Amino acid sequence: MSEHTPIGANLPPWPEGDFSVFGEIEEQKLSRMQALTGAFMSRNWLTIPHVTHNDKVDTTALEAHRKALATQDPAVKLSPLVFFAKALVSALKEFPRFNASLDASAKKLILKKYFHVGIAIDTPAGLVVGVVRDVDKKSLTELAADIKALAIKATEKGLTLDEMSGGSMTISSLGGIGGTSFTPIINAPEVAILGVTRSDWEPSRNENDAIEWRHKTPFSLSYDHRVINGADAARFIRFLDQQLQNPQQLV
């Protein structure tokens, strides 16, 4: 195989057939965005050795903090995603290999000193990732406004290449829909992606051996095993858990 032959180029051809012989069908053309996203996802899945670490973080204090902020000022609406993005920046500072990219030769690791967070956005035309710049330098309200503006533009007009490039790491949240875990595909050239599913209240034994209810959020961290090992992935999620149990420090 040539040095420049892409991985997967020697796969057998896709099976084709006339599905109408089995019953009624309808053909639906994929949007340009869906076709492009599908091609990039296929490349990323084939070329990156994915591993997904699943865990739950304690968001009891976060929920209480969000309610307190809403009581103080009803005009301020901060979704959990805003706090997750802030906590992610803290984790990227603590674990710099997560804020990195492999070069094209896969022999050099490029460590980034900026903190731009990708946000996966579900649009009628398909999935896109908008990048919020300098999350470390923005307040929670500024960050919330940026995420909202990106989502609106992605849905109504579409994002530019610049608005979808340069991310440190991406968050893909299904919390508003459901699920308990999933395997998000890494958004190359990033080396990890954080998936979030629906939060719920769960019984938990406290330090006094009493049962109390805690608000837990499932996190699914997919990472490039060429760069990140399983122990570091587990520590990364535990660090996020610590950050989110002290949401005031994320302001």
C-alpha positions as CSV (number, residue, x, y, z in Angstrom):
1,M,0.0,0.0,0.0
2,S,1.3,3.5,-0.9
3,E,2.3,5.8,2.0
4,H,-0.4,8.2,0.9
5,T,-3.2,5.6,0.4
6,P,-5.9,6.6,2.8
7,I,-6.9,4.0,5.4
8,G,-10.0,2.1,4.3
9,A,-9.3,2.7,0.6
10,N,-9.2,-1.0,0.0
11,L,-12.5,-1.8,1.6
12,P,-14.9,-3.9,-0.5
13,P,-17.5,-1.9,-2.4
14,W,-20.8,-0.8,-0.8
15,P,-23.6,-3.4,-1.5
16,E,-26.1,-2.1,-4.0
17,G,-29.5,-3.4,-4.9
18,D,-33.0,-2.6,-6.0
19,F,-34.9,-2.2,-2.7
20,S,-38.2,-1.7,-4.5
21,V,-38.4,-5.5,-5.2
22,F,-39.1,-5.9,-1.5
23,G,-41.8,-3.3,-1.2
24,E,-42.6,0.3,-1.5
25,I,-39.7,2.8,-1.0
26,E,-39.1,6.5,-1.2
27,E,-35.8,8.2,-2.2
28,Q,-34.6,11.2,-0.2
29,K,-31.6,13.2,-1.3
30,L,-29.1,14.1,1.5
31,S,-28.5,17.8,2.0
32,R,-25.0,19.1,1.0
33,M,-24.2,19.5,4.7
34,Q,-25.3,16.0,5.5
35,A,-23.1,14.6,2.7
36,L,-20.1,16.6,3.8
37,T,-20.6,15.7,7.5
38,G,-20.9,12.1,6.6
39,A,-17.7,12.1,4.7
40,F,-15.8,13.8,7.5
41,M,-17.3,11.4,10.1
42,S,-16.3,8.4,8.0
43,R,-12.7,9.7,7.7
44,N,-12.5,10.4,11.4
45,W,-13.9,7.1,12.5
46,L,-11.6,5.1,10.2
47,T,-8.4,7.0,10.9
48,I,-8.7,7.7,14.6
49,P,-8.5,4.9,17.2
50,H,-11.6,5.9,19.2
51,V,-12.1,4.9,22.8
52,T,-15.1,6.2,24.8
53,H,-15.1,6.6,28.6
54,N,-18.5,6.8,30.3
55,D,-19.1,8.3,33.7
56,K,-21.5,10.4,35.7
57,V,-20.7,13.8,37.2
58,D,-22.5,15.3,40.2
59,T,-24.5,18.4,39.1
60,T,-26.5,18.9,42.2
61,A,-24.7,22.1,43.2
62,L,-24.8,23.3,39.6
63,E,-28.6,23.0,39.4
64,A,-29.0,24.8,42.8
65,H,-26.6,27.5,41.6
66,R,-28.5,27.9,38.3
67,K,-31.8,28.3,40.1
68,A,-30.3,30.8,42.5
69,L,-29.0,32.9,39.6
70,A,-32.4,32.8,37.9
71,T,-34.1,33.9,41.1
72,Q,-31.7,36.9,41.4
73,D,-32.3,37.9,37.8
74,P,-35.0,36.2,35.8
75,A,-33.6,37.7,32.6
76,V,-30.4,35.6,33.0
77,K,-31.0,32.2,31.5
78,L,-27.9,30.0,31.7
79,S,-28.2,26.4,30.4
80,P,-26.0,23.6,31.9
81,L,-24.0,23.7,28.6
82,V,-22.6,27.1,29.5
83,F,-21.2,25.7,32.7
84,F,-19.9,22.5,31.0
85,A,-18.0,24.7,28.5
86,K,-16.4,26.7,31.4
87,A,-15.5,23.5,33.3
88,L,-14.1,22.0,30.1
89,V,-11.7,24.9,29.8
90,S,-10.5,24.3,33.4
91,A,-9.9,20.7,32.5
92,L,-8.0,21.5,29.3
93,K,-5.7,23.7,31.4
94,E,-5.1,20.9,33.8
95,F,-4.7,18.2,31.1
96,P,-3.0,20.0,28.2
97,R,-2.7,16.9,26.0
98,F,-6.5,17.1,25.5
99,N,-6.0,20.6,24.0
100,A,-3.9,19.4,21.2
101,S,-3.8,18.1,17.6
102,L,-1.6,15.6,15.8
103,D,0.0,16.9,12.7
104,A,-0.7,15.2,9.3
105,S,2.3,12.8,9.8
106,A,0.9,11.7,13.2
107,K,4.4,12.1,14.6
108,K,4.2,15.5,16.2
109,L,1.7,16.7,18.8
110,I,0.8,20.4,18.7
111,L,-0.2,21.8,22.1
112,K,-2.6,24.7,21.9
113,K,-2.4,27.7,24.2
114,Y,-5.9,29.0,23.3
115,F,-9.3,27.7,24.5
116,H,-11.9,27.7,21.8
117,V,-14.8,25.2,22.5
118,G,-16.8,23.6,19.7
119,I,-20.5,23.2,20.2
120,A,-22.3,20.6,18.1
121,I,-25.5,22.1,16.6
122,D,-28.4,20.1,15.3
123,T,-29.9,22.0,12.3
124,P,-32.5,21.0,9.6
125,A,-29.7,20.7,7.1
126,G,-27.6,18.4,9.3
127,L,-25.1,18.5,12.2
128,V,-22.5,21.3,12.3
129,V,-20.0,22.4,14.9
130,G,-19.8,26.1,15.7
131,V,-16.7,27.2,17.6
132,V,-16.9,29.7,20.5
133,R,-13.6,31.7,20.8
134,D,-11.7,32.4,24.0
135,V,-14.1,30.7,26.4
136,D,-11.6,31.3,29.2
137,K,-11.9,35.0,28.8
138,K,-15.7,35.3,28.7
139,S,-18.3,35.6,31.4
140,L,-21.2,33.1,31.7
141,T,-23.6,35.5,30.1
142,E,-21.3,36.4,27.3
143,L,-20.7,32.7,26.6
144,A,-24.5,32.0,26.7
145,A,-25.0,34.8,24.1
146,D,-22.3,33.5,21.8
147,I,-23.7,29.9,21.9
148,K,-27.2,31.2,21.2
149,A,-26.0,33.4,18.3
150,L,-24.0,30.5,16.7
151,A,-27.0,28.2,17.0
152,I,-29.4,30.7,15.4
153,K,-27.0,31.5,12.5
154,A,-26.3,27.8,12.0
155,T,-30.0,27.1,11.7
156,E,-31.0,30.1,9.6
157,K,-28.1,31.0,7.4
158,G,-25.3,28.5,7.9
159,L,-21.9,29.0,9.5
160,T,-18.7,30.0,7.7
161,L,-15.6,27.8,7.6
162,D,-13.9,30.1,10.0
163,E,-16.8,29.8,12.5
164,M,-16.4,26.0,12.4
165,S,-12.6,25.9,12.6
166,G,-9.9,26.2,15.3
167,G,-11.6,24.4,18.2
168,S,-9.7,23.0,21.2
169,M,-12.4,20.4,21.9
170,T,-16.0,19.9,21.1
171,I,-19.1,19.3,23.3
172,S,-22.0,17.3,21.8
173,S,-25.0,17.6,24.1
174,L,-28.1,15.4,23.8
175,G,-29.3,16.4,27.3
176,G,-32.4,18.1,26.0
177,I,-33.5,14.9,24.2
178,G,-32.5,11.9,26.3
179,G,-30.1,8.9,26.4
180,T,-27.7,7.5,29.0
181,S,-24.5,7.4,27.0
182,F,-23.2,7.3,23.4
183,T,-20.0,7.3,21.4
184,P,-19.4,10.8,20.0
185,I,-17.1,10.8,17.0
186,I,-14.0,13.0,17.4
187,N,-14.0,16.2,15.4
188,A,-10.6,16.0,13.8
189,P,-8.0,17.5,14.1
190,E,-9.1,17.6,17.8
191,V,-8.1,14.6,19.9
192,A,-11.2,14.3,22.1
193,I,-14.9,15.1,22.3
194,L,-17.3,15.3,25.3
195,G,-20.8,13.9,24.9
196,V,-23.5,14.8,27.4
197,T,-26.9,13.0,27.9
198,R,-29.9,13.6,30.0
199,S,-29.5,14.4,33.7
200,D,-31.5,12.7,36.4
201,W,-31.9,12.4,40.2
202,E,-30.3,9.3,41.7
203,P,-30.1,7.9,45.2
204,S,-26.6,8.0,46.6
205,R,-25.0,7.0,50.0
206,N,-23.3,9.9,51.7
207,E,-20.4,10.0,54.1
208,N,-22.8,9.4,57.1
209,D,-24.1,6.2,55.4
210,A,-27.4,7.9,54.7
211,I,-29.2,7.9,51.4
212,E,-29.7,11.2,49.7
213,W,-30.8,12.2,46.2
214,R,-28.1,13.6,43.9
215,H,-28.5,15.2,40.4
216,K,-26.2,13.3,38.0
217,T,-25.3,14.0,34.4
218,P,-23.8,11.2,32.2
219,F,-20.7,12.2,30.3
220,S,-19.2,10.2,27.4
221,L,-15.6,11.2,26.5
222,S,-14.3,9.8,23.2
223,Y,-10.6,10.2,22.8
224,D,-7.8,9.5,20.4
225,H,-5.9,6.6,21.9
226,R,-2.7,7.6,20.1
227,V,-2.6,10.7,22.3
228,I,-4.6,10.0,25.4
229,N,-4.7,6.8,27.6
230,G,-7.6,5.5,29.6
231,A,-6.3,6.6,33.0
232,D,-6.0,10.2,31.9
233,A,-9.5,10.1,30.4
234,A,-10.9,8.8,33.7
235,R,-9.0,11.6,35.6
236,F,-10.3,14.2,33.1
237,I,-13.9,13.3,33.9
238,R,-13.3,13.2,37.6
239,F,-11.7,16.7,37.4
240,L,-14.8,17.9,35.5
241,D,-16.9,16.5,38.3
242,Q,-14.9,18.4,40.9
243,Q,-15.3,21.7,38.9
244,L,-19.0,21.3,38.5
245,Q,-19.5,20.6,42.2
246,N,-18.2,24.1,42.8
247,P,-20.0,26.1,40.1
248,Q,-19.3,29.5,41.7
249,Q,-15.6,29.2,40.8
250,L,-16.5,28.9,37.1
251,V,-17.9,32.5,37.0
